[in-house]
Amino acid sequence: MYIAESLETPCQMSDPRLWFAKPGTAAAMVAKRACFDCAERDQCIDSVVRYEQKTGQIQYGIYGGYEPQERTVFLDLSVVTTA
């Protein structure tokens, strides 16, 4: 799983519980908005999607600004494009 290299990323600078808030809540929206401005967002989402593809397990939490159910789109698209 991806761990931000910089200690100045939103996930490294705030309460870790924010990134594991219940999907669809106000707290989850705060975390998602913070991700969209993060310089390491692309590496983060790429890492979690690769992990989910490899293991077949959807990880709980917000990664790269996406909740678990939103990331399934990336998984579905990769299956279609690699088949």
Secondary structure by P-SEA (a helix, b strand, c coil): cccccccccccccccccccccccccaaaaaaaaaaaaccaaaaaaaaaaaaaaaccccccccccccccccaaaaaaaaaaaac
